[in-house]
Amino acid sequence: MSGVYGTVVWFYEEKNQILVRFGATQQMYFAPDELKRWGG
C-alpha cells in the first residue's frame, strides 16, 4: 500500500498490530514498522 494515506483506528496490543482505514470501506492490519508517519 505504498503511497496510500490512511487513518489509524485501532491498536491490537496482543498481536502488536495497527488497524488502518483507507476511505470508507477498506481497512487492513499492519505491524508498526510497516507504517510511516505523514506530516508533523
C-alpha positions in Angstrom: 0.0 0.0 0.0 3.0 2.3 -0.6 2.0 5.9 -1.2 -1.5 5.4 0.1 -2.7 7.5 3.1 -4.9 6.1 5.8 -6.2 6.7 9.3 -5.1 4.7 12.3 -8.3 3.5 14.1 -7.1 0.7 16.5 -4.0 -0.8 18.1 -4.3 -4.6 18.6 -2.0 -4.9 21.6 -1.8 -8.7 21.8 -0.6 -9.0 18.2 1.2 -5.7 18.1 -0.7 -4.7 15.0 -2.3 -1.4 13.9 -5.6 -1.2 12.1 -5.5 1.4 9.4 -8.6 2.5 7.4 -8.4 3.7 3.8 -11.6 5.5 2.7 -15.0 4.4 3.9 -14.8 0.6 3.4 -11.2 -0.7 3.2 -9.1 -1.4 6.3 -6.0 -3.6 7.0 -3.7 -4.5 9.9 0.0 -3.6 9.8 3.0 -4.1 12.0 4.3 -0.8 13.5 7.5 -1.0 11.4 5.4 -1.2 8.2 3.9 2.3 8.6 5.4 5.7 8.1 4.0 8.8 9.8 2.9 11.5 7.5 3.2 15.2 8.4 4.3 16.6 11.8 
